[in-house]
């Protein structure tokens, strides 16, 4: 049995996949503690893990980020991104690091498992003067490692082959690190110097490179190829492969009374903005409804937990709506998924061989959407607020061109063959078998 400390920033999009990690490790018989915000205490307990609360300096209510971080209101583009990285993720790093150290002092662990924006784990790796457990980065977002073969993470730019592509990548890397995120890197170095006496170990987005293992929650077929990929990277497959990713509401969703309409012969187009970025249905749901109002398709809408009444305005005859839907059953009947590009949701659709139309430009979504287009599994609208005509045009193209479904099916086969959290558990057990039981690594 391994002793594991799972760490997550207190944001639902980060906590949810890490809950699947915790549940999977508990099922394998491991001693799991979960360090995160107090809002998620009960959900952690449901996995069978022991809840460890982040200190107040690192905790906040993610249901109202503008209230918790009023300085972000009105910021857009690079300014907004810099603010979020510095204030939401980087500033709590010191308190996160101290919480990790306190948890390890109370009870040693074989491994610390942290999602990619839990900066306390990055600070753990910033100095090697004292022993610490093995650190496994859990890739809940697309692989962010810098590479000569890819543009810097966050730009949503697909790879470009050959010498010219590498020159482009090098120039973009310099501009991004020195200009766009230079102030954030400077702050990261200040925090690391205060905590560990050394600068941040890498460019802040590249810290997983210093981890002992990277468990990337996807398959190689849905990630850009890199000739300089570290051997520490393991493509384990999505967390949904563990069978613990679905939310309770989605897992227990009742079949709506209109469910039989899915078998009436019209192509089914499912549209959703997920359960987080669904405050304004005008971003994608409403444009899809309006754009396809006169098409011979059935538009199926999931409001992601919000009341269906929140979908304002008249609904055309070809629209069906529910708050939650049983996704395994729905996707087996879906011809196109229109979504804002959440990493887990996109891969769940790919698992079922469903081609996509994606439109998302916040958080990790530009990178997810870029990979959808690069892989051939769908069309990237490259916007955060789609226009009805653009959605309709893309959906019609996907429906009429079988190459999108072929690519999605190819990736889906790889996902179905992957093991997700079970393969991560294999990594943990391998580390546990060789580690010093006190802290996992000698000084």
Secondary structure, DSSP 8 states (H G I E B T S, - for coil): --EEEEE--S-HHHHHHHHHHHHHHHHTT-EEEEEE-GGGHHHHHHHT-EEEE--GGG---GGGHHHHTGGGTT--HHHHHHHIIIIIIITTHHHHHHHHHHHHHHS--SEEEEETT-HHHHHHTS--SS---EEEEEE-SS-----TTS--TTS------HHHHHHHHHHHHHHIIIIISHHHHHHHHHHHHHHHSS--SS-GGGGGGGSSEEEESS-GGGS---TT--TTEEE---GGGGT--S-HHHHT----TTGGGGGSSSEEEEEE--SSS-S-TTTTHHHHHHHTTTSSEEEEEE-TTS-GGGS-S---TTEEEESS--HHHHHTT-SEEEE---HHHHHHHHHTT-EEEE---STTHHHHHHHHHHHTSEEE---SS--HHHHHHHHHHHHH-THHHHHHHHHHHHHHH--THHHHHHHHHHHHHHS-TTTSS--
